[in-house]
Amino acid sequence: MGIHDIIEGKKQWRAHVARVKGLPPDYQIVYREMQKYFFKVGPVGLTDGDLLSGIVDFFEEGVASGKGVLELIGPDVAAFCDGLIKDSPTYADAYQQSITKQRKAGG
């Protein structure tokens, strides 16, 4: 990864953050909670940016249609997040697989 890639990544992140700040306050709060949840759970594809930008797209559509954020995702934010990443490997999954492989190789 070169310096140009790093600079471009920062520009994209700043643009993403600006989009989030353009959402109504209730949407921003839920987005931040989802972001914390994803960083804690650690879906492997989180760093490519598609998941978080897709959520902002979804939220912007909800705002445009006049819906509240909980009308879109339901009352359980964590359950909604789990549904988004249910088929995605997480870092916890990768760690568990590496331990299982080590045990099989060693024993």
Jmol script that loads the backbone (N, CA, C; Angstrom):
load data "model"
ATOM      1  N   MET A   1       0.852  -1.172   0.000  1.00  0.00           N
ATOM      2  CA  MET A   1       0.000   0.000   0.000  1.00  0.00           C
ATOM      3  C   MET A   1       0.897   1.234   0.000  1.00  0.00           C
ATOM      4  N   GLY A   2       0.742   2.053  -1.004  1.00  0.00           N
ATOM      5  CA  GLY A   2       1.542   3.255  -1.120  1.00  0.00           C
ATOM      6  C   GLY A   2       0.895   4.445  -0.448  1.00  0.00           C
ATOM      7  N   ILE A   3       1.622   5.535  -0.416  1.00  0.00           N
ATOM      8  CA  ILE A   3       1.133   6.754   0.219  1.00  0.00           C
ATOM      9  C   ILE A   3      -0.124   7.270  -0.489  1.00  0.00           C
ATOM     10  N   HIS A   4      -0.171   7.098  -1.808  1.00  0.00           N
ATOM     11  CA  HIS A   4      -1.350   7.537  -2.565  1.00  0.00           C
ATOM     12  C   HIS A   4      -2.595   6.768  -2.101  1.00  0.00           C
ATOM     13  N   ASP A   5      -2.450   5.473  -1.854  1.00  0.00           N
ATOM     14  CA  ASP A   5      -3.572   4.657  -1.383  1.00  0.00           C
ATOM     15  C   ASP A   5      -4.043   5.101  -0.005  1.00  0.00           C
ATOM     16  N   ILE A   6      -3.089   5.436   0.843  1.00  0.00           N
ATOM     17  CA  ILE A   6      -3.428   5.886   2.196  1.00  0.00           C
ATOM     18  C   ILE A   6      -4.195   7.203   2.137  1.00  0.00           C
ATOM     19  N   ILE A   7      -3.699   8.138   1.323  1.00  0.00           N
ATOM     20  CA  ILE A   7      -4.360   9.439   1.186  1.00  0.00           C
ATOM     21  C   ILE A   7      -5.760   9.260   0.610  1.00  0.00           C
ATOM     22  N   GLU A   8      -5.882   8.431  -0.411  1.00  0.00           N
ATOM     23  CA  GLU A   8      -7.192   8.186  -1.021  1.00  0.00           C
ATOM     24  C   GLU A   8      -8.148   7.543  -0.021  1.00  0.00           C
ATOM     25  N   GLY A   9      -7.645   6.613   0.783  1.00  0.00           N
ATOM     26  CA  GLY A   9      -8.468   5.983   1.808  1.00  0.00           C
ATOM     27  C   GLY A   9      -8.978   6.985   2.831  1.00  0.00           C
ATOM     28  N   LYS A  10      -8.113   7.917   3.218  1.00  0.00           N
ATOM     29  CA  LYS A  10      -8.536   8.950   4.174  1.00  0.00           C
ATOM     30  C   LYS A  10      -9.591   9.861   3.565  1.00  0.00           C
ATOM     31  N   LYS A  11      -9.437  10.202   2.293  1.00  0.00           N
ATOM     32  CA  LYS A  11     -10.437  11.036   1.625  1.00  0.00           C
ATOM     33  C   LYS A  11     -11.787  10.333   1.600  1.00  0.00           C
ATOM     34  N   GLN A  12     -11.757   9.051   1.271  1.00  0.00           N
ATOM     35  CA  GLN A  12     -13.003   8.294   1.222  1.00  0.00           C
ATOM     36  C   GLN A  12     -13.648   8.209   2.602  1.00  0.00           C
ATOM     37  N   TRP A  13     -12.827   7.986   3.636  1.00  0.00           N
ATOM     38  CA  TRP A  13     -13.371   7.900   4.998  1.00  0.00           C
ATOM     39  C   TRP A  13     -13.986   9.224   5.416  1.00  0.00           C
ATOM     40  N   ARG A  14     -13.308  10.339   5.108  1.00  0.00           N
ATOM     41  CA  ARG A  14     -13.848  11.660   5.462  1.00  0.00           C
ATOM     42  C   ARG A  14     -15.180  11.911   4.753  1.00  0.00           C
ATOM     43  N   ALA A  15     -15.272  11.514   3.499  1.00  0.00           N
ATOM     44  CA  ALA A  15     -16.528  11.667   2.762  1.00  0.00           C
ATOM     45  C   ALA A  15     -17.625  10.811   3.395  1.00  0.00           C
ATOM     46  N   HIS A  16     -17.247   9.610   3.840  1.00  0.00           N
ATOM     47  CA  HIS A  16     -18.198   8.720   4.506  1.00  0.00           C
ATOM     48  C   HIS A  16     -18.699   9.357   5.802  1.00  0.00           C
ATOM     49  N   VAL A  17     -17.784   9.878   6.596  1.00  0.00           N
ATOM     50  CA  VAL A  17     -18.145  10.518   7.864  1.00  0.00           C
ATOM     51  C   VAL A  17     -19.056  11.718   7.616  1.00  0.00           C
ATOM     52  N   ALA A  18     -18.785  12.473   6.555  1.00  0.00           N
ATOM     53  CA  ALA A  18     -19.632  13.620   6.222  1.00  0.00           C
ATOM     54  C   ALA A  18     -21.053  13.165   5.891  1.00  0.00           C
ATOM     55  N   ARG A  19     -21.185  12.045   5.192  1.00  0.00           N
ATOM     56  CA  ARG A  19     -22.514  11.505   4.891  1.00  0.00           C
ATOM     57  C   ARG A  19     -23.246  11.118   6.174  1.00  0.00           C
ATOM     58  N   VAL A  20     -22.527  10.494   7.101  1.00  0.00           N
ATOM     59  CA  VAL A  20     -23.138  10.099   8.378  1.00  0.00           C
ATOM     60  C   VAL A  20     -23.611  11.344   9.132  1.00  0.00           C
ATOM     61  N   LYS A  21     -22.789  12.394   9.136  1.00  0.00           N
ATOM     62  CA  LYS A  21     -23.156  13.625   9.841  1.00  0.00           C
ATOM     63  C   LYS A  21     -24.351  14.314   9.201  1.00  0.00           C
ATOM     64  N   GLY A  22     -24.633  13.995   7.943  1.00  0.00           N
ATOM     65  CA  GLY A  22     -25.784  14.554   7.260  1.00  0.00           C
ATOM     66  C   GLY A  22     -27.095  13.859   7.593  1.00  0.00           C
ATOM     67  N   LEU A  23     -27.020  12.748   8.306  1.00  0.00           N
ATOM     68  CA  LEU A  23     -28.219  12.015   8.710  1.00  0.00           C
ATOM     69  C   LEU A  23     -28.865  12.683   9.923  1.00  0.00           C
ATOM     70  N   PRO A  24     -30.162  12.468  10.134  1.00  0.00           N
ATOM     71  CA  PRO A  24     -30.807  12.969  11.359  1.00  0.00           C
ATOM     72  C   PRO A  24     -30.141  12.369  12.604  1.00  0.00           C
ATOM     73  N   PRO A  25     -30.258  13.063  13.738  1.00  0.00           N
ATOM     74  CA  PRO A  25     -29.582  12.606  14.957  1.00  0.00           C
ATOM     75  C   PRO A  25     -29.874  11.166  15.367  1.00  0.00           C
ATOM     76  N   ASP A  26     -31.139  10.721  15.263  1.00  0.00           N
ATOM     77  CA  ASP A  26     -31.450   9.352  15.671  1.00  0.00           C
ATOM     78  C   ASP A  26     -30.753   8.337  14.767  1.00  0.00           C
ATOM     79  N   TYR A  27     -30.658   8.632  13.493  1.00  0.00           N
ATOM     80  CA  TYR A  27     -29.938   7.758  12.568  1.00  0.00           C
ATOM     81  C   TYR A  27     -28.444   7.738  12.905  1.00  0.00           C
ATOM     82  N   GLN A  28     -27.890   8.894  13.239  1.00  0.00           N
ATOM     83  CA  GLN A  28     -26.466   8.960  13.587  1.00  0.00           C
ATOM     84  C   GLN A  28     -26.158   8.121  14.819  1.00  0.00           C
ATOM     85  N   ILE A  29     -27.025   8.197  15.811  1.00  0.00           N
ATOM     86  CA  ILE A  29     -26.820   7.430  17.042  1.00  0.00           C
ATOM     87  C   ILE A  29     -26.827   5.930  16.736  1.00  0.00           C
ATOM     88  N   VAL A  30     -27.816   5.489  15.976  1.00  0.00           N
ATOM     89  CA  VAL A  30     -27.911   4.069  15.639  1.00  0.00           C
ATOM     90  C   VAL A  30     -26.722   3.648  14.779  1.00  0.00           C
ATOM     91  N   TYR A  31     -26.316   4.490  13.829  1.00  0.00           N
ATOM     92  CA  TYR A  31     -25.161   4.167  12.990  1.00  0.00           C
ATOM     93  C   TYR A  31     -23.920   3.972  13.859  1.00  0.00           C
ATOM     94  N   ARG A  32     -23.686   4.891  14.804  1.00  0.00           N
ATOM     95  CA  ARG A  32     -22.502   4.768  15.666  1.00  0.00           C
ATOM     96  C   ARG A  32     -22.545   3.493  16.510  1.00  0.00           C
ATOM     97  N   GLU A  33     -23.732   3.132  16.982  1.00  0.00           N
ATOM     98  CA  GLU A  33     -23.863   1.890  17.742  1.00  0.00           C
ATOM     99  C   GLU A  33     -23.567   0.680  16.856  1.00  0.00           C
ATOM    100  N   MET A  34     -24.047   0.723  15.626  1.00  0.00           N
ATOM    101  CA  MET A  34     -23.783  -0.378  14.692  1.00  0.00           C
ATOM    102  C   MET A  34     -22.286  -0.458  14.390  1.00  0.00           C
ATOM    103  N   GLN A  35     -21.675   0.689  14.187  1.00  0.00           N
ATOM    104  CA  GLN A  35     -20.244   0.730  13.894  1.00  0.00           C
ATOM    105  C   GLN A  35     -19.446   0.137  15.054  1.00  0.00           C
ATOM    106  N   LYS A  36     -19.778   0.510  16.285  1.00  0.00           N
ATOM    107  CA  LYS A  36     -19.103  -0.059  17.468  1.00  0.00           C
ATOM    108  C   LYS A  36     -19.289  -1.575  17.508  1.00  0.00           C
ATOM    109  N   TYR A  37     -20.504  -2.007  17.242  1.00  0.00           N
ATOM    110  CA  TYR A  37     -20.801  -3.438  17.265  1.00  0.00           C
ATOM    111  C   TYR A  37     -19.954  -4.179  16.238  1.00  0.00           C
ATOM    112  N   PHE A  38     -19.895  -3.641  15.015  1.00  0.00           N
ATOM    113  CA  PHE A  38     -19.108  -4.292  13.972  1.00  0.00           C
ATOM    114  C   PHE A  38     -17.623  -4.308  14.307  1.00  0.00           C
ATOM    115  N   PHE A  39     -17.119  -3.231  14.888  1.00  0.00           N
ATOM    116  CA  PHE A  39     -15.703  -3.211  15.260  1.00  0.00           C
ATOM    117  C   PHE A  39     -15.417  -4.208  16.373  1.00  0.00           C
ATOM    118  N   LYS A  40     -16.400  -4.430  17.234  1.00  0.00           N
ATOM    119  CA  LYS A  40     -16.228  -5.403  18.315  1.00  0.00           C
ATOM    120  C   LYS A  40     -16.325  -6.838  17.792  1.00  0.00           C
ATOM    121  N   VAL A  41     -17.328  -7.105  16.959  1.00  0.00           N
ATOM    122  CA  VAL A  41     -17.550  -8.447  16.430  1.00  0.00           C
ATOM    123  C   VAL A  41     -16.499  -8.798  15.379  1.00  0.00           C
ATOM    124  N   GLY A  42     -16.140  -7.812  14.576  1.00  0.00           N
ATOM    125  CA  GLY A  42     -15.037  -7.982  13.638  1.00  0.00           C
ATOM    126  C   GLY A  42     -15.308  -8.790  12.396  1.00  0.00           C
ATOM    127  N   PRO A  43     -16.339  -8.439  11.595  1.00  0.00           N
ATOM    128  CA  PRO A  43     -16.462  -9.139  10.326  1.00  0.00           C
ATOM    129  C   PRO A  43     -15.240  -8.843   9.459  1.00  0.00           C
ATOM    130  N   VAL A  44     -14.695  -9.866   8.838  1.00  0.00           N
ATOM    131  CA  VAL A  44     -13.447  -9.745   8.090  1.00  0.00           C
ATOM    132  C   VAL A  44     -13.546  -8.697   6.988  1.00  0.00           C
ATOM    133  N   GLY A  45     -14.675  -8.574   6.327  1.00  0.00           N
ATOM    134  CA  GLY A  45     -14.826  -7.632   5.223  1.00  0.00           C
ATOM    135  C   GLY A  45     -15.102  -6.202   5.628  1.00  0.00           C
ATOM    136  N   LEU A  46     -15.080  -5.889   6.919  1.00  0.00           N
ATOM    137  CA  LEU A  46     -15.420  -4.547   7.385  1.00  0.00           C
ATOM    138  C   LEU A  46     -14.476  -3.493   6.823  1.00  0.00           C
ATOM    139  N   THR A  47     -13.216  -3.823   6.690  1.00  0.00           N
ATOM    140  CA  THR A  47     -12.237  -2.822   6.273  1.00  0.00           C
ATOM    141  C   THR A  47     -12.353  -2.431   4.810  1.00  0.00           C
ATOM    142  N   ASP A  48     -13.085  -3.196   3.990  1.00  0.00           N
ATOM    143  CA  ASP A  48     -13.226  -2.803   2.583  1.00  0.00           C
ATOM    144  C   ASP A  48     -14.228  -1.669   2.396  1.00  0.00           C
ATOM    145  N   GLY A  49     -14.995  -1.352   3.435  1.00  0.00           N
ATOM    146  CA  GLY A  49     -15.866  -0.193   3.416  1.00  0.00           C
ATOM    147  C   GLY A  49     -17.253  -0.401   2.843  1.00  0.00           C
ATOM    148  N   ASP A  50     -17.514  -1.526   2.200  1.00  0.00           N
ATOM    149  CA  ASP A  50     -18.812  -1.736   1.572  1.00  0.00           C
ATOM    150  C   ASP A  50     -19.948  -1.870   2.585  1.00  0.00           C
ATOM    151  N   LEU A  51     -19.689  -2.521   3.686  1.00  0.00           N
ATOM    152  CA  LEU A  51     -20.731  -2.737   4.684  1.00  0.00           C
ATOM    153  C   LEU A  51     -21.212  -1.411   5.266  1.00  0.00           C
ATOM    154  N   LEU A  52     -20.278  -0.600   5.754  1.00  0.00           N
ATOM    155  CA  LEU A  52     -20.660   0.657   6.394  1.00  0.00           C
ATOM    156  C   LEU A  52     -21.266   1.645   5.398  1.00  0.00           C
ATOM    157  N   SER A  53     -20.710   1.719   4.194  1.00  0.00           N
ATOM    158  CA  SER A  53     -21.281   2.643   3.208  1.00  0.00           C
ATOM    159  C   SER A  53     -22.653   2.150   2.756  1.00  0.00           C
ATOM    160  N   GLY A  54     -22.848   0.843   2.711  1.00  0.00           N
ATOM    161  CA  GLY A  54     -24.161   0.292   2.380  1.00  0.00           C
ATOM    162  C   GLY A  54     -25.207   0.650   3.421  1.00  0.00           C
ATOM    163  N   ILE A  55     -24.797   0.667   4.680  1.00  0.00           N
ATOM    164  CA  ILE A  55     -25.713   1.059   5.756  1.00  0.00           C
ATOM    165  C   ILE A  55     -26.103   2.525   5.596  1.00  0.00           C
ATOM    166  N   VAL A  56     -25.129   3.372   5.274  1.00  0.00           N
ATOM    167  CA  VAL A  56     -25.434   4.794   5.077  1.00  0.00           C
ATOM    168  C   VAL A  56     -26.387   4.965   3.885  1.00  0.00           C
ATOM    169  N   ASP A  57     -26.144   4.218   2.810  1.00  0.00           N
ATOM    170  CA  ASP A  57     -27.066   4.261   1.664  1.00  0.00           C
ATOM    171  C   ASP A  57     -28.488   3.905   2.107  1.00  0.00           C
ATOM    172  N   PHE A  58     -28.593   2.810   2.857  1.00  0.00           N
ATOM    173  CA  PHE A  58     -29.880   2.328   3.357  1.00  0.00           C
ATOM    174  C   PHE A  58     -30.552   3.379   4.242  1.00  0.00           C
ATOM    175  N   PHE A  59     -29.758   3.988   5.120  1.00  0.00           N
ATOM    176  CA  PHE A  59     -30.289   5.021   6.014  1.00  0.00           C
ATOM    177  C   PHE A  59     -30.725   6.262   5.234  1.00  0.00           C
ATOM    178  N   GLU A  60     -29.953   6.660   4.244  1.00  0.00           N
ATOM    179  CA  GLU A  60     -30.342   7.825   3.441  1.00  0.00           C
ATOM    180  C   GLU A  60     -31.665   7.574   2.714  1.00  0.00           C
ATOM    181  N   GLU A  61     -31.865   6.354   2.243  1.00  0.00           N
ATOM    182  CA  GLU A  61     -33.131   5.998   1.607  1.00  0.00           C
ATOM    183  C   GLU A  61     -34.278   6.053   2.616  1.00  0.00           C
ATOM    184  N   GLY A  62     -34.005   5.596   3.840  1.00  0.00           N
ATOM    185  CA  GLY A  62     -35.021   5.646   4.887  1.00  0.00           C
ATOM    186  C   GLY A  62     -35.413   7.073   5.238  1.00  0.00           C
ATOM    187  N   VAL A  63     -34.416   7.952   5.315  1.00  0.00           N
ATOM    188  CA  VAL A  63     -34.687   9.364   5.592  1.00  0.00           C
ATOM    189  C   VAL A  63     -35.524   9.954   4.470  1.00  0.00           C
ATOM    190  N   ALA A  64     -35.129   9.660   3.237  1.00  0.00           N
ATOM    191  CA  ALA A  64     -35.847  10.200   2.072  1.00  0.00           C
ATOM    192  C   ALA A  64     -37.302   9.735   2.037  1.00  0.00           C
ATOM    193  N   SER A  65     -37.562   8.542   2.547  1.00  0.00           N
ATOM    194  CA  SER A  65     -38.938   8.031   2.549  1.00  0.00           C
ATOM    195  C   SER A  65     -39.702   8.427   3.811  1.00  0.00           C
ATOM    196  N   GLY A  66     -39.048   9.176   4.695  1.00  0.00           N
ATOM    197  CA  GLY A  66     -39.725   9.681   5.887  1.00  0.00           C
ATOM    198  C   GLY A  66     -39.875   8.680   7.011  1.00  0.00           C
ATOM    199  N   LYS A  67     -39.080   7.613   6.991  1.00  0.00           N
ATOM    200  CA  LYS A  67     -39.184   6.588   8.029  1.00  0.00           C
ATOM    201  C   LYS A  67     -38.197   6.871   9.162  1.00  0.00           C
ATOM    202  N   GLY A  68     -38.579   6.468  10.371  1.00  0.00           N
ATOM    203  CA  GLY A  68     -37.673   6.511  11.501  1.00  0.00           C
ATOM    204  C   GLY A  68     -36.691   5.362  11.398  1.00  0.00           C
ATOM    205  N   VAL A  69     -35.552   5.509  12.030  1.00  0.00           N
ATOM    206  CA  VAL A  69     -34.497   4.501  11.909  1.00  0.00           C
ATOM    207  C   VAL A  69     -34.943   3.135  12.438  1.00  0.00           C
ATOM    208  N   LEU A  70     -35.709   3.123  13.528  1.00  0.00           N
ATOM    209  CA  LEU A  70     -36.154   1.841  14.072  1.00  0.00           C
ATOM    210  C   LEU A  70     -37.239   1.194  13.223  1.00  0.00           C
ATOM    211  N   GLU A  71     -37.925   1.977  12.396  1.00  0.00           N
ATOM    212  CA  GLU A  71     -38.860   1.395  11.429  1.00  0.00           C
ATOM    213  C   GLU A  71     -38.094   0.580  10.385  1.00  0.00           C
ATOM    214  N   LEU A  72     -36.880   1.017  10.084  1.00  0.00           N
ATOM    215  CA  LEU A  72     -36.062   0.328   9.085  1.00  0.00           C
ATOM    216  C   LEU A  72     -35.422  -0.941   9.628  1.00  0.00           C
ATOM    217  N   ILE A  73     -34.858  -0.834  10.824  1.00  0.00           N
ATOM    218  CA  ILE A  73     -34.032  -1.941  11.321  1.00  0.00           C
ATOM    219  C   ILE A  73     -34.689  -2.761  12.413  1.00  0.00           C
ATOM    220  N   GLY A  74     -35.746  -2.249  13.011  1.00  0.00           N
ATOM    221  CA  GLY A  74     -36.380  -2.946  14.127  1.00  0.00           C
ATOM    222  C   GLY A  74     -35.796  -2.487  15.452  1.00  0.00           C
ATOM    223  N   PRO A  75     -36.353  -2.968  16.553  1.00  0.00           N
ATOM    224  CA  PRO A  75     -35.941  -2.481  17.870  1.00  0.00           C
ATOM    225  C   PRO A  75     -34.601  -3.030  18.375  1.00  0.00           C
ATOM    226  N   ASP A  76     -34.104  -4.101  17.777  1.00  0.00           N
ATOM    227  CA  ASP A  76     -32.873  -4.735  18.266  1.00  0.00           C
ATOM    228  C   ASP A  76     -31.736  -4.486  17.267  1.00  0.00           C
ATOM    229  N   VAL A  77     -30.910  -3.502  17.580  1.00  0.00           N
ATOM    230  CA  VAL A  77     -29.828  -3.107  16.678  1.00  0.00           C
ATOM    231  C   VAL A  77     -28.835  -4.254  16.485  1.00  0.00           C
ATOM    232  N   ALA A  78     -28.486  -4.941  17.555  1.00  0.00           N
ATOM    233  CA  ALA A  78     -27.521  -6.042  17.455  1.00  0.00           C
ATOM    234  C   ALA A  78     -28.056  -7.168  16.571  1.00  0.00           C
ATOM    235  N   ALA A  79     -29.333  -7.486  16.705  1.00  0.00           N
ATOM    236  CA  ALA A  79     -29.916  -8.540  15.865  1.00  0.00           C
ATOM    237  C   ALA A  79     -29.888  -8.133  14.393  1.00  0.00           C
ATOM    238  N   PHE A  80     -30.156  -6.862  14.114  1.00  0.00           N
ATOM    239  CA  PHE A  80     -30.084  -6.382  12.741  1.00  0.00           C
ATOM    240  C   PHE A  80     -28.653  -6.515  12.208  1.00  0.00           C
ATOM    241  N   CYS A  81     -27.682  -6.116  13.021  1.00  0.00           N
ATOM    242  CA  CYS A  81     -26.269  -6.230  12.632  1.00  0.00           C
ATOM    243  C   CYS A  81     -25.891  -7.686  12.373  1.00  0.00           C
ATOM    244  N   ASP A  82     -26.308  -8.560  13.268  1.00  0.00           N
ATOM    245  CA  ASP A  82     -26.012  -9.992  13.089  1.00  0.00           C
ATOM    246  C   ASP A  82     -26.587 -10.512  11.783  1.00  0.00           C
ATOM    247  N   GLY A  83     -27.781 -10.039  11.437  1.00  0.00           N
ATOM    248  CA  GLY A  83     -28.392 -10.453  10.181  1.00  0.00           C
ATOM    249  C   GLY A  83     -27.593 -10.001   8.968  1.00  0.00           C
ATOM    250  N   LEU A  84     -26.979  -8.824   9.076  1.00  0.00           N
ATOM    251  CA  LEU A  84     -26.179  -8.315   7.955  1.00  0.00           C
ATOM    252  C   LEU A  84     -24.911  -9.127   7.725  1.00  0.00           C
ATOM    253  N   ILE A  85     -24.347  -9.659   8.803  1.00  0.00           N
ATOM    254  CA  ILE A  85     -23.054 -10.348   8.679  1.00  0.00           C
ATOM    255  C   ILE A  85     -23.155 -11.848   8.921  1.00  0.00           C
ATOM    256  N   LYS A  86     -24.373 -12.381   8.911  1.00  0.00           N
ATOM    257  CA  LYS A  86     -24.563 -13.794   9.284  1.00  0.00           C
ATOM    258  C   LYS A  86     -23.757 -14.760   8.430  1.00  0.00           C
ATOM    259  N   ASP A  87     -23.534 -14.441   7.175  1.00  0.00           N
ATOM    260  CA  ASP A  87     -22.780 -15.336   6.298  1.00  0.00           C
ATOM    261  C   ASP A  87     -21.335 -14.890   6.098  1.00  0.00           C
ATOM    262  N   SER A  88     -20.913 -13.889   6.859  1.00  0.00           N
ATOM    263  CA  SER A  88     -19.559 -13.358   6.728  1.00  0.00           C
ATOM    264  C   SER A  88     -18.671 -13.905   7.841  1.00  0.00           C
ATOM    265  N   PRO A  89     -17.471 -14.323   7.495  1.00  0.00           N
ATOM    266  CA  PRO A  89     -16.556 -14.756   8.561  1.00  0.00           C
ATOM    267  C   PRO A  89     -16.123 -13.560   9.411  1.00  0.00           C
ATOM    268  N   THR A  90     -15.921 -13.820  10.684  1.00  0.00           N
ATOM    269  CA  THR A  90     -15.437 -12.779  11.593  1.00  0.00           C
ATOM    270  C   THR A  90     -14.015 -13.125  12.008  1.00  0.00           C
ATOM    271  N   TYR A  91     -13.340 -12.151  12.603  1.00  0.00           N
ATOM    272  CA  TYR A  91     -11.994 -12.418  13.107  1.00  0.00           C
ATOM    273  C   TYR A  91     -12.028 -13.457  14.219  1.00  0.00           C
ATOM    274  N   ALA A  92     -13.121 -13.486  14.985  1.00  0.00           N
ATOM    275  CA  ALA A  92     -13.276 -14.505  16.024  1.00  0.00           C
ATOM    276  C   ALA A  92     -13.360 -15.895  15.399  1.00  0.00           C
ATOM    277  N   ASP A  93     -14.067 -16.003  14.265  1.00  0.00           N
ATOM    278  CA  ASP A  93     -14.147 -17.281  13.543  1.00  0.00           C
ATOM    279  C   ASP A  93     -12.766 -17.713  13.065  1.00  0.00           C
ATOM    280  N   ALA A  94     -12.028 -16.765  12.489  1.00  0.00           N
ATOM    281  CA  ALA A  94     -10.685 -17.075  11.981  1.00  0.00           C
ATOM    282  C   ALA A  94      -9.767 -17.515  13.119  1.00  0.00           C
ATOM    283  N   TYR A  95      -9.874 -16.850  14.262  1.00  0.00           N
ATOM    284  CA  TYR A  95      -9.060 -17.216  15.421  1.00  0.00           C
ATOM    285  C   TYR A  95      -9.420 -18.620  15.899  1.00  0.00           C
ATOM    286  N   GLN A  96     -10.720 -18.902  15.985  1.00  0.00           N
ATOM    287  CA  GLN A  96     -11.166 -20.228  16.427  1.00  0.00           C
ATOM    288  C   GLN A  96     -10.679 -21.310  15.480  1.00  0.00           C
ATOM    289  N   GLN A  97     -10.728 -21.051  14.177  1.00  0.00           N
ATOM    290  CA  GLN A  97     -10.245 -22.017  13.196  1.00  0.00           C
ATOM    291  C   GLN A  97      -8.752 -22.261  13.345  1.00  0.00           C
ATOM    292  N   SER A  98      -7.984 -21.196  13.615  1.00  0.00           N
ATOM    293  CA  SER A  98      -6.539 -21.371  13.769  1.00  0.00           C
ATOM    294  C   SER A  98      -6.218 -22.198  15.008  1.00  0.00           C
ATOM    295  N   ILE A  99      -6.973 -22.011  16.085  1.00  0.00           N
ATOM    296  CA  ILE A  99      -6.758 -22.797  17.301  1.00  0.00           C
ATOM    297  C   ILE A  99      -7.109 -24.266  17.043  1.00  0.00           C
ATOM    298  N   THR A 100      -8.224 -24.485  16.352  1.00  0.00           N
ATOM    299  CA  THR A 100      -8.638 -25.850  16.030  1.00  0.00           C
ATOM    300  C   THR A 100      -7.578 -26.547  15.181  1.00  0.00           C
ATOM    301  N   LYS A 101      -7.025 -25.849  14.195  1.00  0.00           N
ATOM    302  CA  LYS A 101      -5.981 -26.420  13.345  1.00  0.00           C
ATOM    303  C   LYS A 101      -4.736 -26.731  14.164  1.00  0.00           C
ATOM    304  N   GLN A 102      -4.380 -25.848  15.086  1.00  0.00           N
ATOM    305  CA  GLN A 102      -3.203 -26.069  15.924  1.00  0.00           C
ATOM    306  C   GLN A 102      -3.398 -27.301  16.804  1.00  0.00           C
ATOM    307  N   ARG A 103      -4.577 -27.449  17.344  1.00  0.00           N
ATOM    308  CA  ARG A 103      -4.862 -28.601  18.209  1.00  0.00           C
ATOM    309  C   ARG A 103      -4.785 -29.904  17.409  1.00  0.00           C
ATOM    310  N   LYS A 104      -5.344 -29.884  16.203  1.00  0.00           N
ATOM    311  CA  LYS A 104      -5.318 -31.079  15.360  1.00  0.00           C
ATOM    312  C   LYS A 104      -3.890 -31.421  14.932  1.00  0.00           C
ATOM    313  N   ALA A 105      -3.111 -30.406  14.640  1.00  0.00           N
ATOM    314  CA  ALA A 105      -1.740 -30.623  14.201  1.00  0.00           C
ATOM    315  C   ALA A 105      -0.852 -31.089  15.358  1.00  0.00           C
ATOM    316  N   GLY A 106      -1.162 -30.613  16.553  1.00  0.00           N
ATOM    317  CA  GLY A 106      -0.333 -30.946  17.706  1.00  0.00           C
ATOM    318  C   GLY A 106      -0.763 -32.187  18.442  1.00  0.00           C
ATOM    319  N   GLY A 107      -1.933 -32.646  18.195  1.00  0.00           N
ATOM    320  CA  GLY A 107      -2.418 -33.723  19.042  1.00  0.00           C
ATOM    321  C   GLY A 107      -2.976 -34.832  18.312  1.00  0.00           C
TER     322      GLY A 107
END
end "model"
wireframe off; spacefill off
backbone 0.3
color backbone group
